[in-house]
């Protein structure tokens, strides 16, 4: 039986709670919310802290201090003024937090934070980090990093990313999703230190100067942007195709899929 009190809210294992868990009085603003294994909340959730361990939330999750997910499914946005930590989790919406760390997770939307760490993740959207961006064996549409950046086995769909701070390449960034590009390379094109360019005072990691058929890929880039917009702006996850199907539509090479 769910225990929804002023000081805490708990949805027990295997239970379905029909409704939102949000504060209705001032005393409830600081309560922690916990959703246990195989439990479902049919509505949005707000708490000082929110923990979803093996459960599902059919709505957004907002936490003033922090949100933690493990083997969870969230059908909505995730936001916190503090940290967002997720492992083996699927989020159908944008994640926003001060410190965001995702492991073996799929996000159908953007990931935005001061510090963003991705390990074995797929982000079908933009990753934006104000202070630090670390990515290992992950894939995203593209990224914007304005501070420290460390990249290892990262793949991007768009052949351009914004980088304003120090950047370290453990391995080059693979560009996938544009089909055959005339760059003089036999394998998937890659970007590294040599592909950092400055345009009108901004710094980018860009493949554009090396694409010999840049005009020919313009239509493809527009098509990719439209696909991404449909994913990020979706109001419901019910009709959202699996990540593998979306990535196939984006033209992402299967060799770039993280093992999640």
N, C-alpha and C positions, 0 to 999 in steps of 0.2 A: 504494500500500500504506500503510495507517495506521501511524503511528509513535507508539506509546504507551509512553513512557519515564518515568523518575522525574522528569526535569527539564522535560519538555514532552510534550504530546499533540497530534497533528495528524491529522485525517482528510482525506485528499486529495480533490481535485476528482472528483466523480462516483462516489465510493466509498460503500458501505454498510458501516457498522461494527455488527456484531451484538453488542450488549452495552452495559453502562454504562461511563462513564469517570469513576470516582470513586477517591479515594485509598484505598489498602490498607495503605500504610506511611506513617510520619511524613514521609519525604522527599518524598512526592508532594503534600503539602498546598499547597505553594507553586508548583506548576507551572501554566503557562498552557495553555489548551486552545483549539485553533483548528479550526473546521469550515468547509471550503472550499465553493465553488460546487457545487451539485447533489449534495453529499454528504449522507448520512443517518446519524444515530446512533440506533440502536434501543434507547434506554435513557436514563437520566438522566445529567447531566453536572455535575461539580463541578471548579472550578479557582480559582486565585488570580485569574486573569482568564479570561474566556470570550469568544471572538469567533466569531460565526456569520455568514458572508458568503455569502448565497445558498443556504444549506443548511437542513436540517430536523433537529430533535431531537424524537424520540418519547419525551419524558419531561421532567422538570423540569430547570431550569438554575439552579445556585447558584454564585455567585462571591464570594469574600471581599473583593476589591478593586473589581471592576467587570465589567460585561457589556456587550458591544456587538453589535448585530444590524443587518444590512442585507439587505433582500430575503429575510428568513428566516421560517421557520414553526416555532413552538415549541408542542408538544402537552403543556403542563404549566405548573407555576408557575415564575416567575422571581423570584429574590431575590438581593440583594447588600447587604453592609454599606457599600458605596461607591456607585458610580454605575451606572445602567442607561440606556443610550442606544440607541434603536431608530429605524430609518427603513424605511418600506415593509415593515413586518413584521406578522405575525399571531400573536397569543399566545392560546392557549386555556387561560387560567388567570390568577390574580392576579399582578400585578407589585408587588414591594416593594423599595425601595432608599432610600438617603439622598437621592440626587439622581437624579431620573427625568426624562428628556427624550425625548418620543416625537414623531415626525413621520410623517405619512401612514401611520398604523398603526391596526390594529383589535385591541382587547383584549376577549376574552370573559370578563370578570371585573373585579375591582377594581384600582385603581392607588393605591398608598399610598407616601408618601415625606415627607421633610422639605421638599424642594423638588420641585415637580412642574410641568413645562412640557409643554403639549399644543399641537401645531400640525397642523391638518388631520387630526384623529383621531376615531375612534369608540370610546368606552368603554362597553360594555354592562354597566355596573356603577357602583359608587361611586368617586369620586375624593376622596382624603383627603390634605391637605397640612398639615404642622405649622408650616412657616416661610414658604413662598412658594408661591402657585399662580398660574400664568400660562396662560391658554387663548386660542387664536386659531382661529377657524373650526373649532370642534370640537363634538362632541356627547357627553354622558354622561347617565347616569340621574339623578344628582344629585351634589353635592359638599359636602365639609366643609373649610373653610379657617380656620386659626387664626392666620395671620400676614398678610403682605402678599398682596393679591389683585388681579390685573389681568385684565380680561375684555374680549374683542373677538369678536363674532360667535359667542358660545357658546350652544348650545341644551341644554336639560335636559328630561327626561321628567317628573320629579316637580316640582310647582310650589312647591318649598321647598328651601332649602339653608342650611347652617350657616355663618355668617361671624362671626369674632370679632375680626379685625384690620382694618387699613385696606383699603378696597376701591375700585378705580377701574374705571369703566365707559367703555370706548371706544365701545361700543354696548350697548343693553339686552340682557338675557338672554331669549331666546325660550323659551316653554314649549310643548312639543309632545307629543302622545301621549295627551292626555285628551279628545280629541274636542271637541265644542262646549261651551264654558264661557260662562256668563252673566256677563260682566265689562263689558259695554257697549262692547267692542272688536270691530271687524269682522274684523280679521286675527288671527294667532296672538297670544295674550296675551304681554306682555313685562314683565320686572321690572327696576327700576333703583333708584336711591338712595331713591326715595319708598316702596319696598316693604321697607325694612329695619325690622324690628320686634324688640322685646325681649320674651321670654317666660320668666318665672321665672329671670331672671339670665342667660339665653342669648340670643344675637343671631342672627336668621335673615333671610334674603332670602326673602320669602314672598308668594305671591299670594293666600293664604287670605282676608285681610280684604276682597278685592275680588271673590271668587267668590260670586255671588248664589245659586247653586244648589249650595252646598258639600255638603249632605246627599246630593244626587243623584250626586255623583262619588265618594262613599265606597266604593261597591262596585267602581268602576273602579280606584281606587287599590289596593284589595286584590288585584284581578286582576293589576295591573302588578307588585306586589310578589311574587306567586307566580311570574310569568314570570321575573323577575330572579333569584329564589332558585334556580329550576331551572337557569339559565345558570351562575350563580356556583358552585353546588354540584356541577355535573356532574363525574363522575369520568373521563369519556372524551370526546374531541373527535370521535369517529367519527360519532356520530349528531347532532352539533351542526348545525343548519341554518345557511345563510349569514346573514351579518349583515343583509342587506337583508330577508330573510324574518322574522328576529326583530324588526327595527325595524317592519316592517309589522304584525306581531302586536301590538307595543306601541302601534301607532297613530301612529308618528312620521311627520310630514309629509315627503314626499320633498324638499321645498325646503330642508330642514335637513340633508340628508346632505352631509358633506364630500366633496370630489372625490378619493377614494382608490381 
